[in-house]
Amino acid sequence: MTQQEAFGIAAFRSRQQVMRMDSALRRAGVHSEIISTPRDVSLGCGLSVRFDLRDAPAAMNVYRQARPGNLIGFYRVDRLPGQRAQVTPL
């Protein structure tokens, strides 16, 4: 049986902003990691901050407070093994 994976990302235009957001999320107690940005989010530096979908409201709040800038957007990523990820704005 294949397992669908769903998570949230915050995509930025600059790697520096990705690092700042990742640090701000960790300081706020939100588990995050830096990942390669899915192809469907073609703009940016190629890196995004990944977080659990249940933490999306907290992640958006951290962004509003930290204001790291250069945000492309917040997205939901759904993927099945062997298939291209489906990306939708949050």
C-alpha positions in Angstrom: 0.0 0.0 0.0 1.3 3.4 -0.9 1.4 6.2 1.6 0.3 9.7 0.7 2.3 12.4 2.3 1.0 15.9 3.0 2.8 18.8 4.5 3.1 22.6 4.4 5.9 24.7 3.0 6.9 28.4 3.1 8.7 29.3 -0.1 11.1 32.3 -0.3 13.1 34.1 -3.0 16.3 34.0 -1.0 18.2 31.3 0.9 18.9 33.8 3.7 15.1 34.3 4.3 14.6 30.5 4.3 17.2 30.2 7.1 15.7 33.1 9.1 12.2 31.5 8.8 13.5 28.1 9.8 15.2 29.6 12.9 12.2 31.6 13.8 9.9 28.5 13.6 12.3 26.5 15.8 12.5 29.2 18.4 8.6 29.2 18.4 8.6 25.5 19.0 7.3 24.6 15.5 9.2 21.6 14.1 10.6 22.6 10.7 13.2 21.5 8.2 14.7 23.0 5.0 13.8 21.1 1.8 14.1 21.5 -1.9 11.1 23.5 -3.3 8.7 21.4 -5.4 8.9 22.1 -9.1 5.4 23.6 -9.1 6.6 26.5 -7.1 9.1 27.6 -9.8 10.1 31.0 -8.4 12.6 31.4 -5.7 15.9 30.1 -4.5 15.2 26.4 -4.7 14.7 25.9 -0.9 11.7 26.1 1.3 10.8 25.6 4.9 8.7 22.4 5.6 6.3 22.1 8.5 3.4 19.9 9.5 0.0 21.0 8.1 -1.4 21.2 11.6 1.2 23.8 12.4 0.3 26.0 9.4 -1.5 28.7 11.5 1.4 28.9 13.9 3.9 29.0 10.9 1.9 31.9 9.3 1.9 33.7 12.7 5.6 33.3 13.1 6.1 34.8 9.6 3.9 37.8 10.5 6.0 38.3 13.7 9.5 37.6 12.3 8.9 39.2 8.9 11.9 37.6 7.2 10.7 39.1 3.9 10.8 37.8 0.3 8.0 35.3 0.8 6.6 33.7 -2.3 3.9 32.0 -0.4 2.6 29.2 1.9 1.6 26.0 0.2 0.2 22.6 0.9 2.1 19.7 -0.7 0.4 16.4 -1.4 2.4 13.5 -2.9 2.2 9.8 -3.5 5.4 7.8 -4.0 6.4 7.8 -7.7 4.1 10.7 -8.6 4.6 14.4 -9.0 3.7 16.5 -6.0 0.4 18.4 -6.0 1.0 22.0 -4.7 -1.9 24.3 -3.7 -1.7 27.6 -1.9 -2.6 27.7 1.8 
